[in-house]
Amino acid sequence: MIGDIHQRVTRSSVNSLAFFSHSAYVASFELRDVSHALSDPNWVNAMHEELENFERNHVWDLVEPPPNCRPIVTKWVFKNKQGEDGMVVRNKARLATQSFCHKEGIDYEETFAPVARLKAIRILLAFAASKGFKLQQMDVKSAFLNGFIEEEVYVRQTPGFESARFLDRVYKLRKALYGLKQAPRAWYARLKSFLLKSGFVMGSVDKTLFLLSHGGDTLIVRIYVDDIIFGGSSHALVSSFAEQMSREFEMSLMGELQFFLGLQIKQGPERTFIHEAKYTRDILKKFEMGDSKPKTTPMSTNTALDADEDGEAVDQKEFRGMIGSLLYLTATRPDIQFAVCLCARYQASPRTSHRQAVKRIFRYLKFTPELGLWYSSGSSLSLRDVDHAGCRIDRKSTSGTCQLLGTSLVSWSSRKQASVSLSTTEVEYIAAASSCSQLLWMKATLSDFGLRFGKIPLLVDSTSAISVAKNPVLHSKIKHIDVRFHFLRDHYEKGDIDLVHVASENQLADIFTKPLEFGAFVRLRGELGVEGVDNALIKGEIESQWTGLIALLV
């Protein structure tokens, strides 16, 4: 026991020493005024590091200002980089332009640059898990400084680092700066050009996906601005790509993919687990819900939200902040999708009843902070369901859909339909058409991965909706349905999808359309692959519910 105490004290001393020695080289507070930063040697070092990047990348030239020149103002942006434990690991000083000074047609033309969607990233994670290879991650240092710009852009000299000899001169940009509206587009064009010259093929649907085939091996690269995810069936091919990128750009090779866009990723030999446990704890603390009483479901089955015009108004800014935080959490928590989307409808004029519903979601997160998605092997797609006239204000229905790659849930939605439907058949038919469009996008995207599909099963729990889709005659019961929804019938006839009936009690998408009682909610949540909660805790909750029920009966 004395030895255990000695080990704990020694470990604590080492950690404390590491913390204080680390703190000596970084500033723990973020600044907004460059004058204060110039008096702190840690931030001065960070600013010098940024300017050295400019010199290495030949970003600009100090020139005489041309006639009628209106140089863009620059400013310093200071940010502390934190690790997963919340400790400051680096001070980052970024020199950026002030975007309100930009003039369209003079300082920039086109600004659009493709960015990978979260569902596309989940598809890649599910595909990699099914093929048994691990994804790697790299980060391009000062990525935007690598993008060449076509426009003639001038900026003022750097605040705090002006040239004493040439105070009247300005910088002419050769490459993009952070804050320039065309900077993301310029960086993407540079990276795309490099990858295509290196033998990669760009995805036919998703322009942030690049693939390289070498013999029987394949290398997959996914781009999200300056973050790059890559992996393949050959270790040699992966290593060669990492070396090639390091020679062309200044890179940070971060090894195995573990933390990306707030997602925590654990890649095992057979399954991959993605979750947002750290983010969940952060928002519970942010909105002071860390000590709240846990709830077993995100919404009570008897909840019926409406405008509640007679209710007491609440702080709109706080309510929107809570909704925004929860919406980002739905990237790995489909179990709260319906509840969050329902509450989000009342952001314009939130009331006490709406805030109580949102707090109920936080209390559910308190009960299940570690839940996430498990991805394993799989090679097919399936899906969906709706509820009829679910909105108490305009009587529009809610469509709930989910798409799976094998057993891996990669896409889902809970969305109010655009028009009022006259029957449950019409509701189901419209929702099936929406699901069909998502399936076609997934089918085209997965074809870039080398996956080919015949008829994709579209699971619908309404036999009448299936009959309407298969019936080529527009009879009186459906002649009022918008013609754009009838493309479901066209793709059924083409053989792209196969409409399959599923019993209502087995419809996975029910979790996206209505509040459910605890048993059904946990069952559907588990079938969707949302796991990670302590089974003993669930068992204890079930036993407590049975105890309460028996007490009532007695």
C-alpha positions as CSV (number, residue, x, y, z in Angstrom):
1,M,0.0,0.0,0.0
2,I,2.9,2.4,0.8
3,G,4.3,1.6,-2.6
4,D,1.0,2.4,-4.3
5,I,0.9,5.8,-2.4
6,H,4.5,6.5,-3.4
7,Q,3.6,5.7,-7.1
8,R,0.6,8.1,-7.0
9,V,2.6,10.9,-5.4
10,T,5.4,10.4,-7.9
11,R,3.0,10.4,-10.8
12,S,1.3,13.5,-9.5
13,S,4.7,15.3,-9.0
14,V,5.7,14.4,-12.6
15,N,2.4,15.7,-14.0
16,S,2.7,18.9,-12.0
17,L,6.2,19.4,-13.2
18,A,5.2,18.8,-16.8
19,F,2.3,21.3,-16.5
20,F,4.5,24.1,-15.0
21,S,7.3,23.5,-17.4
22,H,4.8,23.6,-20.3
23,S,3.2,26.8,-18.9
24,A,6.5,28.5,-19.1
25,Y,6.4,28.4,-22.9
26,V,2.8,29.2,-23.7
27,A,0.4,32.0,-22.7
28,S,-2.8,30.8,-21.1
29,F,-5.0,33.8,-22.0
30,E,-6.2,34.8,-25.5
31,L,-5.7,38.5,-26.4
32,R,-7.6,40.8,-28.8
33,D,-5.3,43.8,-28.8
34,V,-2.0,43.6,-30.6
35,S,-0.4,46.1,-28.3
36,H,-0.9,43.7,-25.3
37,A,0.4,40.8,-27.4
38,L,3.6,42.7,-28.3
39,S,4.4,43.0,-24.5
40,D,4.1,39.2,-24.0
41,P,7.2,37.2,-25.3
42,N,5.1,34.1,-25.9
43,W,2.7,35.8,-28.2
44,V,5.6,37.7,-29.9
45,N,7.2,34.3,-30.7
46,A,3.8,33.1,-32.1
47,M,3.6,36.2,-34.4
48,H,7.2,35.8,-35.6
49,E,6.4,32.1,-36.4
50,E,3.5,33.3,-38.6
51,L,5.6,35.9,-40.4
52,E,8.3,33.3,-41.0
53,N,5.7,31.1,-42.7
54,F,5.0,34.1,-45.0
55,E,8.6,34.3,-46.0
56,R,9.0,30.6,-46.6
57,N,5.9,30.5,-48.8
58,H,6.7,33.8,-50.7
59,V,3.2,35.1,-49.9
60,W,3.8,38.8,-50.7
61,D,6.2,41.5,-51.9
62,L,6.7,44.9,-50.4
63,V,6.0,47.4,-53.3
64,E,5.1,51.0,-54.0
65,P,1.3,51.5,-53.9
66,P,-0.1,51.9,-57.4
67,P,-2.3,54.9,-58.2
68,N,-5.8,54.8,-56.6
69,C,-4.7,51.8,-54.5
70,R,-7.0,51.0,-51.5
71,P,-5.0,48.4,-49.5
72,I,-6.9,46.0,-47.4
73,V,-6.5,46.3,-43.6
74,T,-4.9,43.3,-41.8
75,K,-5.3,42.3,-38.2
76,W,-3.8,39.8,-35.8
77,V,-6.1,37.0,-34.4
78,F,-4.9,35.2,-31.3
79,K,-6.0,31.7,-30.4
80,N,-5.0,29.1,-27.8
81,K,-4.8,25.5,-29.2
82,Q,-6.0,23.0,-26.6
83,G,-5.5,19.3,-26.3
84,E,-8.3,16.8,-25.5
85,D,-7.6,17.3,-21.8
86,G,-8.4,21.1,-22.2
87,M,-4.7,22.1,-21.5
88,V,-3.3,24.9,-23.7
89,V,-0.6,23.2,-25.9
90,R,0.2,26.1,-28.3
91,N,-0.3,29.8,-28.9
92,K,-1.4,30.5,-32.4
93,A,-1.2,34.0,-33.9
94,R,-2.9,34.3,-37.3
95,L,-2.6,37.4,-39.6
96,A,-5.8,37.9,-41.4
97,T,-7.5,40.4,-43.6
98,Q,-10.7,42.2,-42.6
99,S,-13.3,40.8,-45.0
100,F,-15.6,43.9,-44.9
101,C,-12.9,45.8,-46.8
102,H,-13.1,43.5,-49.8
103,K,-14.7,44.7,-53.0
104,E,-16.3,42.2,-55.3
105,G,-14.9,42.4,-58.9
106,I,-11.8,44.1,-57.6
107,D,-10.4,42.0,-54.7
108,Y,-12.1,38.7,-55.6
109,E,-14.3,37.0,-58.2
110,E,-15.3,33.4,-57.4
111,T,-15.3,32.3,-53.8
112,F,-16.9,28.8,-53.7
113,A,-14.8,25.9,-52.6
114,P,-16.1,22.3,-52.0
115,V,-16.1,21.0,-48.4
116,A,-16.8,17.4,-47.4
117,R,-20.1,16.9,-45.6
118,L,-20.2,15.0,-42.3
119,K,-22.3,12.2,-43.8
120,A,-19.6,11.7,-46.5
121,I,-17.0,11.5,-43.7
122,R,-19.2,8.9,-41.9
123,I,-19.4,6.9,-45.1
124,L,-15.6,6.8,-45.3
125,L,-15.3,5.7,-41.7
126,A,-17.9,2.9,-42.3
127,F,-16.1,1.9,-45.5
128,A,-12.7,1.8,-43.9
129,A,-14.1,-0.3,-41.0
130,S,-15.7,-2.8,-43.3
131,K,-12.4,-3.2,-45.3
132,G,-10.3,-3.5,-42.1
133,F,-7.8,-0.6,-42.7
134,K,-7.1,2.3,-40.4
135,L,-7.4,5.9,-41.5
136,Q,-4.6,8.4,-40.9
137,Q,-4.8,12.2,-40.5
138,M,-2.5,15.1,-41.5
139,D,-2.8,18.8,-41.2
140,V,-1.4,21.4,-43.6
141,K,0.4,24.2,-41.7
142,S,-0.9,27.6,-42.8
143,A,-2.8,25.9,-45.7
144,F,-4.2,29.1,-47.2
145,L,-0.7,30.5,-47.7
146,N,-0.1,27.8,-50.4
147,G,-3.0,29.0,-52.7
148,F,-2.1,31.2,-55.6
149,I,-4.5,34.0,-56.3
150,E,-5.3,35.5,-59.8
151,E,-6.6,38.9,-58.6
152,E,-4.3,41.9,-57.9
153,V,-4.7,42.4,-54.2
154,Y,-2.8,44.8,-51.9
155,V,-2.8,44.8,-48.1
156,R,-1.4,47.2,-45.5
157,Q,1.8,46.4,-43.6
158,T,1.5,44.1,-40.6
159,P,0.4,45.9,-37.3
160,G,3.4,46.0,-35.0
161,F,5.9,44.9,-37.7
162,E,5.9,47.8,-40.1
163,S,9.1,48.5,-42.1
164,A,10.8,51.6,-40.6
165,R,12.4,52.4,-44.0
166,F,9.3,52.0,-46.2
167,L,6.3,53.1,-44.1
168,D,4.5,54.2,-47.2
169,R,4.7,50.9,-49.0
170,V,2.1,48.1,-49.2
171,Y,2.3,44.3,-49.7
172,K,1.2,42.9,-53.0
173,L,-0.1,39.3,-52.5
174,R,1.1,36.4,-54.5
175,K,-0.8,33.9,-52.5
176,A,-3.9,33.9,-50.3
177,L,-4.1,35.2,-46.8
178,Y,-6.6,34.1,-44.1
179,G,-9.6,36.3,-44.3
180,L,-9.5,36.7,-48.1
181,K,-12.8,35.5,-49.6
182,Q,-11.1,33.5,-52.3
183,A,-8.6,31.9,-50.0
184,P,-10.4,28.6,-49.5
185,R,-11.0,28.3,-53.3
186,A,-7.3,29.1,-54.0
187,W,-6.1,26.5,-51.6
188,Y,-8.4,23.8,-52.9
189,A,-7.3,24.5,-56.5
190,R,-3.7,24.1,-55.5
191,L,-4.2,20.9,-53.6
192,K,-6.5,19.4,-56.3
193,S,-3.9,20.2,-59.0
194,F,-1.2,18.5,-57.0
195,L,-3.2,15.4,-56.3
196,L,-4.3,15.0,-60.0
197,K,-0.7,15.4,-61.2
198,S,0.2,12.7,-58.7
199,G,-2.1,10.2,-60.4
200,F,-5.2,10.6,-58.2
201,V,-8.7,10.5,-59.6
202,M,-11.3,12.9,-58.3
203,G,-14.7,11.5,-57.2
204,S,-17.5,11.8,-59.8
205,V,-20.0,13.1,-57.2
206,D,-18.0,14.3,-54.2
207,K,-15.2,16.7,-55.3
208,T,-13.4,16.4,-52.0
209,L,-12.7,12.7,-52.5
210,F,-9.6,11.5,-54.3
211,L,-8.6,7.9,-55.1
212,L,-5.4,6.3,-56.3
213,S,-5.1,2.8,-57.6
214,H,-1.8,1.0,-57.7
215,G,-1.9,-2.6,-58.8
216,G,-4.6,-4.2,-56.6
217,D,-4.3,-1.6,-53.9
218,T,-6.3,1.6,-53.4
219,L,-5.6,4.8,-51.5
220,I,-8.4,7.1,-50.4
221,V,-8.0,10.7,-49.6
222,R,-10.7,12.9,-48.1
223,I,-10.2,16.7,-47.8
224,Y,-11.8,19.1,-45.3
225,V,-10.1,22.5,-45.9
226,D,-6.7,22.0,-44.4
227,D,-7.4,18.6,-42.7
228,I,-6.8,15.5,-44.8
229,I,-7.9,12.0,-44.0
230,F,-6.3,9.2,-45.9
231,G,-6.0,5.4,-45.8
232,G,-5.8,2.4,-48.0
233,S,-5.3,-1.3,-48.3
234,S,-1.5,-1.0,-48.6
235,H,0.8,0.4,-45.9
236,A,3.5,1.2,-48.4
237,L,1.1,3.2,-50.5
238,V,-0.1,5.2,-47.4
239,S,3.5,5.9,-46.3
240,S,4.5,7.0,-49.8
241,F,1.6,9.5,-49.9
242,A,2.5,10.9,-46.5
243,E,6.1,11.5,-47.7
244,Q,5.0,13.0,-51.0
245,M,2.7,15.5,-49.2
246,S,5.5,16.4,-46.7
247,R,7.8,17.2,-49.6
248,E,5.3,19.5,-51.3
249,F,3.7,21.2,-48.3
250,E,4.6,21.9,-44.7
251,M,2.6,19.2,-42.9
252,S,1.8,18.0,-39.4
253,L,1.5,14.2,-39.6
254,M,-0.9,13.4,-36.8
255,G,-0.9,9.6,-37.2
256,E,-4.0,7.5,-36.7
257,L,-7.3,9.4,-37.0
258,Q,-8.5,10.1,-33.5
259,F,-10.0,13.6,-33.3
260,F,-11.6,15.3,-36.2
261,L,-14.0,18.3,-36.3
262,G,-14.9,17.6,-32.7
263,L,-15.5,13.9,-33.4
264,Q,-13.6,11.4,-31.2
265,I,-12.7,8.3,-33.2
266,K,-11.4,5.0,-31.9
267,Q,-10.4,2.6,-34.7
268,G,-10.3,-1.0,-33.5
269,P,-9.3,-4.2,-35.4
270,E,-13.0,-5.1,-36.1
271,R,-15.1,-2.0,-35.3
272,T,-14.7,1.8,-35.3
273,F,-16.4,3.9,-32.6
274,I,-17.1,7.6,-33.2
275,H,-18.5,9.8,-30.4
276,E,-18.5,13.3,-29.0
277,A,-18.2,12.6,-25.2
278,K,-15.8,15.6,-24.6
279,Y,-18.1,17.9,-26.5
280,T,-21.1,16.6,-24.6
281,R,-19.4,17.3,-21.2
282,D,-18.4,20.7,-22.5
283,I,-22.0,21.8,-23.4
284,L,-23.4,20.4,-20.2
285,K,-20.9,22.5,-18.3
286,K,-21.5,25.6,-20.6
287,F,-25.3,25.6,-19.9
288,E,-25.0,24.6,-16.3
289,M,-26.7,21.2,-16.7
290,G,-23.8,19.1,-15.3
291,D,-25.5,18.6,-12.0
292,S,-29.0,18.1,-13.4
293,K,-31.1,15.0,-12.8
294,P,-30.6,12.4,-15.6
295,K,-33.4,11.3,-17.9
296,T,-33.6,8.0,-19.8
297,T,-35.1,9.5,-23.0
298,P,-34.7,12.9,-24.7
299,M,-38.4,13.6,-24.8
300,S,-41.4,12.4,-22.9
301,T,-44.1,10.5,-24.8
302,N,-46.8,13.0,-23.8
303,T,-44.8,16.0,-24.9
304,A,-46.8,18.1,-27.4
305,L,-45.0,21.4,-28.2
306,D,-46.8,24.3,-29.8
307,A,-46.3,28.0,-30.2
308,D,-47.4,28.5,-26.5
309,E,-48.1,32.2,-27.2
310,D,-49.4,32.7,-23.7
311,G,-46.3,31.3,-22.1
312,E,-43.5,33.3,-20.6
313,A,-40.8,34.3,-23.1
314,V,-37.2,33.3,-22.4
315,D,-33.8,34.5,-23.5
316,Q,-33.7,34.1,-27.2
317,K,-29.9,34.2,-27.4
318,E,-29.5,31.5,-24.8
319,F,-32.1,29.3,-26.4
320,R,-30.6,29.5,-29.8
321,G,-27.2,28.8,-28.4
322,M,-28.5,25.6,-26.8
323,I,-30.2,24.5,-30.0
324,G,-27.0,25.2,-32.1
325,S,-24.9,23.2,-29.6
326,L,-27.3,20.3,-29.8
327,L,-27.5,20.3,-33.6
328,Y,-23.8,19.8,-33.9
329,L,-24.0,16.9,-31.4
330,T,-26.5,15.1,-33.8
331,A,-23.5,14.3,-36.0
332,T,-22.9,11.2,-33.8
333,R,-26.2,11.1,-31.8
334,P,-29.1,10.3,-34.0
335,D,-31.1,9.4,-30.9
336,I,-31.6,13.1,-30.1
337,Q,-32.3,14.1,-33.7
338,F,-36.1,14.3,-33.5
339,A,-36.2,16.1,-30.2
340,V,-33.6,18.7,-31.2
341,C,-35.3,19.4,-34.6
342,L,-38.7,19.7,-32.9
343,C,-37.4,22.3,-30.4
344,A,-35.5,24.1,-33.1
345,R,-38.8,25.1,-34.8
346,Y,-39.5,27.6,-32.0
347,Q,-36.2,29.6,-32.0
348,A,-38.0,32.8,-33.3
349,S,-40.1,33.1,-30.1
350,P,-39.0,30.6,-27.4
351,R,-41.1,30.1,-24.3
352,T,-40.6,28.4,-21.0
353,S,-42.2,25.2,-22.3
354,H,-39.7,25.1,-25.1
355,R,-36.7,25.6,-22.9
356,Q,-37.9,22.9,-20.5
357,A,-38.1,20.5,-23.5
358,V,-34.5,21.5,-24.4
359,K,-33.4,21.0,-20.9
360,R,-34.9,17.5,-21.0
361,I,-32.5,16.7,-23.9
362,F,-29.6,17.9,-21.8
363,R,-30.7,15.7,-18.9
364,Y,-30.8,12.8,-21.2
365,L,-27.3,13.6,-22.3
366,K,-26.3,13.6,-18.7
367,F,-27.6,10.0,-18.5
368,T,-25.8,8.9,-21.7
369,P,-22.7,11.1,-22.3
370,E,-20.6,8.3,-23.8
371,L,-23.0,7.1,-26.5
372,G,-21.7,7.1,-30.1
373,L,-21.9,5.1,-33.4
374,W,-20.3,1.7,-33.9
375,Y,-19.2,0.9,-37.5
376,S,-18.3,-2.7,-38.6
377,S,-18.4,-4.6,-41.8
378,G,-21.3,-4.1,-44.3
379,S,-22.0,-3.7,-48.0
380,S,-25.7,-2.9,-48.6
381,L,-28.2,0.0,-47.9
382,S,-31.6,0.1,-46.2
383,L,-33.9,2.7,-44.6
384,R,-37.0,4.9,-43.3
385,D,-40.4,6.0,-41.9
386,V,-42.7,9.1,-41.1
387,D,-45.4,10.3,-38.8
388,H,-48.6,12.0,-40.1
389,A,-49.6,15.6,-39.2
390,G,-47.1,15.8,-36.3
391,C,-46.9,19.7,-36.1
392,R,-49.6,21.2,-33.9
393,I,-49.3,24.6,-35.6
394,D,-49.6,24.0,-39.4
395,R,-50.5,20.2,-39.3
396,K,-47.5,19.4,-41.5
397,S,-46.0,15.9,-41.1
398,T,-42.5,14.9,-40.1
399,S,-40.4,12.7,-42.3
400,G,-37.9,10.5,-40.7
401,T,-35.3,8.6,-42.7
402,C,-32.1,6.7,-42.1
403,Q,-29.6,5.1,-44.5
404,L,-27.3,2.3,-43.5
405,L,-24.2,0.9,-45.2
406,G,-24.6,-2.7,-44.1
407,T,-25.2,-2.4,-40.4
408,S,-23.5,1.0,-40.1
409,L,-25.7,4.1,-39.8
410,V,-24.2,6.8,-42.0
411,S,-27.0,9.2,-42.7
412,W,-30.3,10.2,-41.1
413,S,-32.8,13.1,-41.0
414,S,-35.9,14.3,-39.2
415,R,-37.6,17.0,-41.2
416,K,-41.0,18.7,-41.4
417,Q,-42.5,18.3,-44.9
418,A,-43.1,21.4,-47.0
419,S,-46.8,21.0,-47.5
420,V,-49.9,19.7,-45.7
421,S,-50.8,16.1,-46.7
422,L,-54.3,14.8,-47.0
423,S,-53.6,11.2,-46.0
424,T,-51.0,9.0,-44.4
425,T,-50.5,7.4,-47.8
426,E,-49.4,10.8,-49.2
427,V,-47.2,11.4,-46.2
428,E,-45.4,8.1,-46.6
429,Y,-45.1,8.5,-50.4
430,I,-43.5,12.0,-50.1
431,A,-41.1,10.7,-47.4
432,A,-40.1,7.7,-49.6
433,A,-39.3,10.0,-52.5
434,S,-37.1,12.1,-50.2
435,S,-35.4,8.9,-49.0
436,C,-34.9,7.8,-52.6
437,S,-33.0,10.9,-53.6
438,Q,-30.6,10.4,-50.6
439,L,-30.1,6.8,-51.6
440,L,-29.3,7.7,-55.2
441,W,-26.6,10.2,-53.9
442,M,-25.1,7.5,-51.7
443,K,-25.2,5.0,-54.5
444,A,-23.3,7.4,-56.8
445,T,-20.8,8.2,-54.0
446,L,-20.1,4.6,-53.1
447,S,-19.5,3.8,-56.8
448,D,-16.3,5.9,-56.5
449,F,-15.2,3.5,-53.7
450,G,-15.7,0.6,-56.1
451,L,-19.0,-0.6,-54.6
452,R,-21.7,-1.5,-57.1
453,F,-25.4,-2.1,-56.1
454,G,-28.4,-3.5,-57.9
455,K,-31.8,-2.8,-56.4
456,I,-31.4,-1.0,-53.1
457,P,-34.1,-2.0,-50.6
458,L,-36.2,0.9,-49.4
459,L,-38.1,-0.2,-46.3
460,V,-41.6,1.4,-46.0
461,D,-44.2,0.5,-43.4
462,S,-47.1,1.6,-45.5
463,T,-48.5,-0.9,-48.1
464,S,-50.7,1.8,-49.6
465,A,-47.7,4.0,-50.3
466,I,-45.9,1.1,-51.9
467,S,-48.9,0.4,-54.1
468,V,-49.0,4.0,-55.2
469,A,-45.3,3.9,-56.2
470,K,-45.8,0.7,-58.2
471,N,-49.0,1.8,-59.9
472,P,-48.3,3.5,-63.2
473,V,-51.8,5.1,-63.3
474,L,-52.3,8.5,-61.7
475,H,-55.8,7.9,-60.2
476,S,-57.9,10.5,-58.3
477,K,-56.4,9.7,-54.9
478,I,-52.9,11.0,-55.8
479,K,-53.5,13.4,-58.7
480,H,-52.9,16.4,-56.4
481,I,-49.4,15.2,-55.3
482,D,-46.6,17.4,-56.7
483,V,-45.1,15.8,-59.8
484,R,-41.5,16.0,-58.4
485,F,-42.3,13.2,-55.9
486,H,-43.2,10.8,-58.7
487,F,-39.5,10.3,-59.6
488,L,-39.7,7.6,-56.9
489,R,-41.9,5.6,-59.3
490,D,-39.5,6.2,-62.1
491,H,-36.5,4.8,-60.2
492,Y,-38.5,1.9,-59.0
493,E,-39.3,1.0,-62.7
494,K,-35.6,1.5,-63.6
495,G,-34.6,-1.0,-61.0
496,D,-32.5,1.4,-58.8
497,I,-34.6,0.8,-55.7
498,D,-36.8,-2.0,-54.5
499,L,-39.8,-1.0,-52.3
500,V,-40.1,-3.5,-49.4
501,H,-42.7,-3.5,-46.7
502,V,-41.6,-3.6,-43.1
503,A,-43.7,-4.1,-40.0
504,S,-44.3,-0.8,-38.1
505,E,-42.8,-2.3,-34.9
506,N,-39.6,-3.0,-36.9
507,Q,-39.3,0.4,-38.5
508,L,-36.0,1.8,-37.4
509,A,-36.9,5.4,-38.5
510,D,-39.6,5.6,-35.8
511,I,-36.9,7.1,-33.6
512,F,-36.8,10.1,-35.9
513,T,-40.5,10.9,-36.0
514,K,-42.0,10.7,-32.6
515,P,-41.3,10.5,-28.8
516,L,-41.0,6.8,-27.7
517,E,-41.3,5.1,-24.4
518,F,-38.1,3.9,-22.8
519,G,-38.1,0.2,-23.9
520,A,-38.9,0.9,-27.6
521,F,-36.4,3.9,-27.6
522,V,-33.5,1.8,-26.3
523,R,-34.3,-1.1,-28.7
524,L,-34.3,1.1,-31.8
525,R,-31.3,3.0,-30.5
526,G,-29.3,-0.2,-30.2
527,E,-30.4,-1.5,-33.6
528,L,-29.1,1.7,-35.2
529,G,-25.7,1.0,-33.7
530,V,-25.8,3.8,-31.1
531,E,-24.0,2.2,-28.2
532,G,-21.5,2.9,-25.5
533,V,-23.8,3.4,-22.4
534,D,-23.2,1.3,-19.3
535,N,-25.5,-1.8,-19.6
536,A,-25.6,-2.0,-15.9
537,L,-27.0,1.5,-15.7
538,I,-29.8,0.6,-18.2
539,K,-30.5,-2.6,-16.3
540,G,-30.8,-0.6,-13.1
541,E,-33.1,1.9,-14.7
542,I,-35.4,-0.8,-16.0
543,E,-35.5,-2.5,-12.6
544,S,-36.4,0.8,-11.0
545,Q,-39.2,1.4,-13.5
546,W,-40.6,-2.1,-12.8
547,T,-40.3,-1.4,-9.0
548,G,-42.3,1.8,-9.4
549,L,-44.9,0.1,-11.6
550,I,-45.4,-2.7,-9.0
551,A,-45.7,-0.2,-6.2
552,L,-48.5,1.6,-8.2
553,L,-50.3,-1.7,-8.8
554,V,-50.1,-2.7,-5.1
